[in-house]
């Protein structure tokens, strides 16, 4: 059974920081491209940060310089360090895994991040 479980969301003031974690099970973590997405009310889900197939990272322009994605293959976990948070960062944050060989995608259940002004 595949599980992606996000944690670390919460309420923070503008300028604050949060670290999200996504712990996976049931997938071969090292073979999966991992990424973070977010969805604000009334908006479509958008990419925040993702590892590419060659291991490099891509970020949405809106979070560059503030957010950092990392992964620990030994712990089957991907992280999103979010600094200098803004109210526009308020959203539900989702973890996604993609296996480029089987083309299988899994999503976590999401974790709410709320940034107060």
GIVENMO-V792654 format. One record per run of one state. SS is the DSSP state (hx for helix, st for strand, lp for the rest). FROM is the first residue (numbers start at 1). LEN is the number of residues. If there is no record, write none. Layout:
[[SS/FROM/LEN] [SS/FROM/LEN]]
This chain:
[[lp/1/2] [st/3/5] [lp/8/2] [st/10/4] [lp/14/4] [st/18/8] [lp/26/3] [hx/29/3] [st/32/8] [lp/40/6] [st/46/6] [lp/52/5] [st/57/3] [lp/60/7] [st/67/6] [lp/73/4] [st/77/6] [lp/83/4] [hx/87/3] [lp/90/1] [st/91/9] [lp/100/4] [st/104/4] [lp/108/3] [st/111/6] [lp/117/1]]
